Amino acid sequence: MVYFLGTFEYSIDGSNRLNIPAKFRKVMKELDQTEFVISKEQGNCITMYPYNIWKERIGDKVSDLSHSDEKANRLRRRLGLNTTEVSLDNQGRVNIPSDYYIHAGIEKKTRIIGSVDTIQVWNPCQYEQISQATEGKSLMEEFKEFGI
């Protein structure tokens, strides 16, 4: 398995397109993927899943839930309202709908972070606030909390 690792700063162009870092495009190529499912469900950022990972971990499981279960139907609606598909264009950009940028408080500049199997897109100032809140705890301590 290949992973999204590293952090980058990019700006959104005038057409709401975000350039995906070459390093992350290489991961997508190794995964044989050109599409992402993007979500505005995890905090104040945009989470980007390679389509096949989202399908396996989320889409297929939600699809298997009973249509007669109101909680499952509510989950489907919430998923439909807060996710969409975007494709890499030939220049390695994705066109993200403006409501996703609004959700994340992104106006022009972004901080793009590799989160192992997903990519997170943040407002750089909000990311710094989150980052400072976790200072003092080593990565090894956090690994230990998860039994890694």
RAKA-V608047 format. One record per residue. SS is DSSP state (H for helix, E for strand, - for the rest). D_CENTER is the distance of its C-alpha to the mean C-alpha in Angstrom with 2 decimals. Layout:
# RAKA-V608047
ss-><SS,SS>
d_center-><D_CENTER,D_CENTER>
This chain:
# RAKA-V608047
ss-><-,-,-,E,-,-,E,E,E,E,E,E,-,-,-,-,E,E,E,-,-,H,H,H,H,H,H,H,H,H,-,-,-,-,E,E,E,E,E,-,-,-,-,-,-,E,E,E,E,E,H,H,H,H,H,H,H,H,H,H,H,H,H,-,-,-,-,-,-,H,H,H,H,H,H,H,H,H,H,H,H,H,E,E,E,E,E,-,-,-,-,-,E,E,E,-,-,H,H,H,H,H,H,H,-,-,-,-,E,E,E,E,E,E,E,E,-,E,E,E,E,E,-,H,H,H,H,H,H,H,H,H,H,-,-,-,-,-,H,H,H,H,H,H,H,-,-,->
d_center-><17.87,16.07,13.25,10.77,12.86,13.83,13.14,13.99,15.10,15.12,16.42,15.70,18.73,21.07,19.56,16.03,14.91,12.63,13.88,11.68,13.62,16.31,15.54,12.10,13.95,16.50,14.26,13.31,17.07,18.00,15.91,17.73,14.71,14.35,12.02,8.39,7.79,5.59,6.26,8.07,9.45,8.50,10.79,10.97,7.56,4.95,1.74,2.47,5.41,8.70,10.96,13.46,11.46,10.20,13.85,15.41,13.73,13.39,14.97,18.21,18.76,18.46,20.59,23.20,23.75,27.04,27.29,30.20,28.19,27.34,24.64,22.93,23.40,21.97,18.81,18.69,19.22,16.57,14.02,15.52,15.47,11.87,10.12,11.08,11.26,11.28,13.28,13.94,17.35,20.20,19.42,15.86,14.36,12.16,13.60,11.29,13.55,15.09,14.57,10.81,12.09,14.84,12.85,11.23,14.72,13.98,17.19,17.40,16.19,12.70,11.79,9.21,8.87,8.90,8.38,10.72,9.20,5.43,4.34,4.22,6.45,9.52,13.07,15.03,17.65,15.58,13.88,17.51,18.68,16.27,17.12,20.80,20.74,20.00,22.60,25.62,24.00,23.83,21.12,23.94,24.64,21.13,21.41,24.74,23.46,21.46,24.41,22.95>
